[in-house]
Amino acid sequence: MSAKEIVRENISDFASRLEAMTIDEVFDAMSLLEKYSEDDVSEREETLPRISLVEEEIERRFPGQKLAPYRDWKQAQPLLW
C-alpha cells in the first residue's frame, strides 16, 4: 500500500488495519508516511494523525522502547535512504 492510499483511507479503518499488521508492515507504513509528510506538504494535516497512530502502535508492541525498534529497523534498510 502506498502512503497516498493510507492518507486517503478512513482513519478509523486504518487504525483497525494497523492492529492486524505484522511489525514489518507497521514499520513500512511509518516509513512511507514519514517520507510522504516531507514530500507532500499539502496533505500534512491528513498524514500527521496517521503517523501518530503508527507511533502508538509501535509503542504498544514495544513498551518502554519508544521508537527505538523502528529506528533500528530503518537503519537496517539500506534501500530506504
Beta strands, then each sheet from edge to edge (+ up, - down):
end
